[in-house]
Amino acid sequence: MIIYEATKTEFISDVTNELLVERLYESYQNKIGRTTKSEINSWENSLHRMSNVMQDNGIPDDTSVAIEFKIPNTSKRVDFLVAGHDGIQDHVVIVELKQWSEVEKVTTKDALVSTYLGGSKRTVTHPSYQAWSYAALIQDFNQNVQDMDIVLKPCAYLHNYRKTEDDPLMDPHYSAHLAKAPVFAKGEIQRLRDFIKKYVRYGDRNQLIYQIERGKIRPSKALQDSLASLLKGNQEFVLIDEQKVFYEDAYHLALESIKNNQKRVMVIEGGPGTGKSVMAVNLLVNLINQGLTALYVSKNSAPRNVYASKLKGTIKKTQIDNLFKGSGSFYESEKNEFDVLIIDEAHRLNEKSGIYNNLGENQIKELIHSSKFTIFFIDENQRVTLKDIGSMDLIKTYAEELDAELIQGKLISQFRCDGSDAYIAWLDDVLQIRETANSNDRGVDYDFRVYDDPSAMLKEIEELNKKNNKSRILAGYCWEWPKNGRTNTLHKDIEITQHNFSISWNLSDSIWAIEQDSVSEAGCIHTSQGLEFDYVGVIIGPDLGLKDDMVITDYTKRAKTDQSLKGIKTMAKINPEKAHAIADQIIRNTYRTLMTRGQKGCFIFCTDPELNEYFRERLKKSVVYDDMSPRQVYVAAEDQRKY
C-alpha cells in the first residue's frame, strides 16, 4: 500500500501549492483511517526538503515519486521512493527521512546510535541500517522486484543534522552499514541529488512504483524452515528497528554477565508475530558461537518437536536435546549452572514441574536461579491455561529475590498477519479483550474471511495448502479428544451436525504442523501455539458466543479432555466471580492466539450463528477496499453462501 504517488513534477507542484498535506491526509483516511492532520503536518518539513532535493534539472520530470510505502509482511513503511532508469537498469531509490538534530555513537553494539526522540534520549538503529533493512525486506518479499530485476538503492536524509569533524554518525564503527546506505545531512542536498541522479537518469518508463505496489508478496520465512540454516551461522532474518536494538542489548548484556559474573534478567514483551522466537533462536546461535552454554527453553512442546524434526539429519539428536529444553527441567539445577537461558513463550510457564505437577517450587524462580543471564520473551495475552503463571510481575518479583538486575523491552514491529497492526487491534476490539483505537472499524488490511459453512472453509484451506503445506484448520477445544481408537482420520472427533461436517483432531501431537497429510486434521491451541502458518481456518466452538451484542464465554462448553481449565469448577464453588473472570480471559486469549497464527490470512466459522454474523458485520465496516483484490472484497463484504 502506498499513501501518495505522483511524478516529480506533480509532487513539486503539490508541495509548492500547499496541497500535499491535505492529499496525504485524505489518502491516509481512505486507506488506513487512523491518523490526524497534526501527524501529517509533522511530515511537512521533511517533504518540503525532499521537494527542494527533487528540484534539479538532472532528475527527469517523469520520474515517479511515492510516499509511505508499506513493506510487505510488516507494519513498517518506507518514507520516500524515487523511481527511474539509469539507461541500463531500473532503480528505486529509498530515502529514509529523519528530523534528528544530534546523534551519539553507541560504541560496542552493531548498527545502533542514540538520539533524542519524544523528549528523551533513546537508542535506535543507525539510519543507514534502517534504510538498508527496509530495502532488504522489500527485496525478500516482493516478487516483481525480484522478477523484473528492480534494483533498490537505500539512503538516509537527516535534513536537520549538520555533520561535524569526527562525526559520530560517520564513525568507522558504522562503515559497513554506510557502504550499503549512505547518509546525507544538512548542507548536503547536492550530494543527495547526485546520488539520485546516478541511478535515475531517465524517467519511470516501466511504472516501477505501480509494479512494486502491485507485486505479488512472496511468503515470509517461517522459523521452523530456516532453523538448520540459522544453526550453521547463516543470516536468515533481517532484524529491524526495536528488534535490532533489543537483540544487540541482549547479546551484549549476556556477554557482560558472563565476563563480570553479574546476574541479569531481561524481559522482552511482544504481541503475535513480533519476532520473539526469531530473536530467541538468533541469540541462541550467536551465543553458542561465542562459546557460551546457552539453551532455548519452552514449556510448549509443539515448537520444540517441530524444530527437532526439522533438524533431524543435520545435527545429532543429543545436540538437539541439549539445545531445546522443556521448562520443567531446572528444578534440580545448580545456581548459575548455565551461562544463558532463553525462555520463549514465557507466559506459558507453570508453577510446578513434573508429570504430576509436584516437583520444584516455581519455574520462573528456577530458571533465573539456574543461569547467569536469563531472557524471557512474553505476551501475557497468550496465557491460555489455568496453569500458565508467566507474568511480568512474577518475573520482577523473582529477579529481585535472586538479586538479579532487571532489563525490560517491548517489541512493536509485527511480521505475522501480513504485518497488519490494524488487524491485531481490530481483533482485540472485536473479541472485546480490550477497546482499541481501531474500534471505529477502519483499515483491517489482512485477508480475514467469515464462513457460514465449515466444509467450504476446509476446502479453501486444503486448496491453499497445496502450494507449500503451510495452511491448517484449528479449533477451540470444545470437542472431546479420546486417546483410544484414534489411529487414522476416519475417527471424527469434531462433528457439527447442522452442517454435516466432521473432522478429526490431529493424530500426531509432535509434528502435526508440518506433516504432509495433516491438513485434513484440526489442531488446537496446544499443538499450534508458538508456530505459524500461511493461512489458518479457525472453528470457533460454543465456548464463545454472542448475547445482546456482547461477546460472551462459557467454560462449561469446553471438552472434558481439555486440561486448560482443570480446576476451574472447584474454584467456581469458592469464588464464582473470580473463576468466571479467569476462564473468560483464557477463552478469549485462546481464540486471539489461534486467529493470529496465519501470516497471510485467517478464516473463521462460528458454531454460534449470531457470533458469525457479528464477525461479518464488523468485517464489512473494516475492509480496506482500495488495497484489496475484487475477490477479497467480495469474500469479505458479502454473504459467503452467495460466493
Secondary structure as GFF3:
##gff-version 3
##sequence-region A 1 643
A	DSSP	beta_strand	2	7	.	.	.	ID=ss1
A	DSSP	alpha_helix	8	16	.	.	.	ID=ss2
A	DSSP	alpha_helix	20	31	.	.	.	ID=ss3
A	DSSP	alpha_helix	37	54	.	.	.	ID=ss4
A	DSSP	beta_strand	64	70	.	.	.	ID=ss5
A	DSSP	beta_strand	77	85	.	.	.	ID=ss6
A	DSSP	beta_strand	90	98	.	.	.	ID=ss7
A	DSSP	beta_strand	104	105	.	.	.	ID=ss8
A	DSSP	beta_strand	112	117	.	.	.	ID=ss9
A	DSSP	beta_strand	120	125	.	.	.	ID=ss10
A	DSSP	alpha_helix	127	141	.	.	.	ID=ss11
A	DSSP	alpha_helix	143	147	.	.	.	ID=ss12
A	DSSP	beta_strand	151	158	.	.	.	ID=ss13
A	DSSP	three_ten_helix	168	170	.	.	.	ID=ss14
A	DSSP	three_ten_helix	172	174	.	.	.	ID=ss15
A	DSSP	alpha_helix	175	180	.	.	.	ID=ss16
A	DSSP	beta_strand	183	185	.	.	.	ID=ss17
A	DSSP	alpha_helix	189	199	.	.	.	ID=ss18
A	DSSP	alpha_helix	208	214	.	.	.	ID=ss19
A	DSSP	alpha_helix	223	231	.	.	.	ID=ss20
A	DSSP	alpha_helix	242	260	.	.	.	ID=ss21
A	DSSP	beta_strand	264	270	.	.	.	ID=ss22
A	DSSP	alpha_helix	276	289	.	.	.	ID=ss23
A	DSSP	beta_strand	294	297	.	.	.	ID=ss24
A	DSSP	alpha_helix	301	311	.	.	.	ID=ss25
A	DSSP	alpha_helix	317	323	.	.	.	ID=ss26
A	DSSP	beta_strand	324	325	.	.	.	ID=ss27
A	DSSP	three_ten_helix	327	329	.	.	.	ID=ss28
A	DSSP	beta_strand	338	343	.	.	.	ID=ss29
A	DSSP	three_ten_helix	346	348	.	.	.	ID=ss30
A	DSSP	alpha_helix	363	370	.	.	.	ID=ss31
A	DSSP	beta_strand	371	378	.	.	.	ID=ss32
A	DSSP	three_ten_helix	380	382	.	.	.	ID=ss33
A	DSSP	alpha_helix	392	401	.	.	.	ID=ss34
A	DSSP	beta_strand	405	411	.	.	.	ID=ss35
A	DSSP	three_ten_helix	417	419	.	.	.	ID=ss36
A	DSSP	alpha_helix	421	430	.	.	.	ID=ss37
A	DSSP	three_ten_helix	437	440	.	.	.	ID=ss38
A	DSSP	beta_strand	447	450	.	.	.	ID=ss39
A	DSSP	alpha_helix	454	468	.	.	.	ID=ss40
A	DSSP	beta_strand	471	475	.	.	.	ID=ss41
A	DSSP	beta_strand	494	496	.	.	.	ID=ss42
A	DSSP	three_ten_helix	497	499	.	.	.	ID=ss43
A	DSSP	beta_strand	501	505	.	.	.	ID=ss44
A	DSSP	three_ten_helix	518	520	.	.	.	ID=ss45
A	DSSP	beta_strand	521	523	.	.	.	ID=ss46
A	DSSP	alpha_helix	525	528	.	.	.	ID=ss47
A	DSSP	beta_strand	533	540	.	.	.	ID=ss48
A	DSSP	beta_strand	544	547	.	.	.	ID=ss49
A	DSSP	beta_strand	550	553	.	.	.	ID=ss50
A	DSSP	three_ten_helix	555	557	.	.	.	ID=ss51
A	DSSP	alpha_helix	568	574	.	.	.	ID=ss52
A	DSSP	alpha_helix	576	594	.	.	.	ID=ss53
A	DSSP	beta_strand	598	606	.	.	.	ID=ss54
A	DSSP	alpha_helix	609	622	.	.	.	ID=ss55
A	DSSP	three_ten_helix	625	627	.	.	.	ID=ss56
A	DSSP	alpha_helix	630	637	.	.	.	ID=ss57
A	DSSP	three_ten_helix	640	642	.	.	.	ID=ss58
###
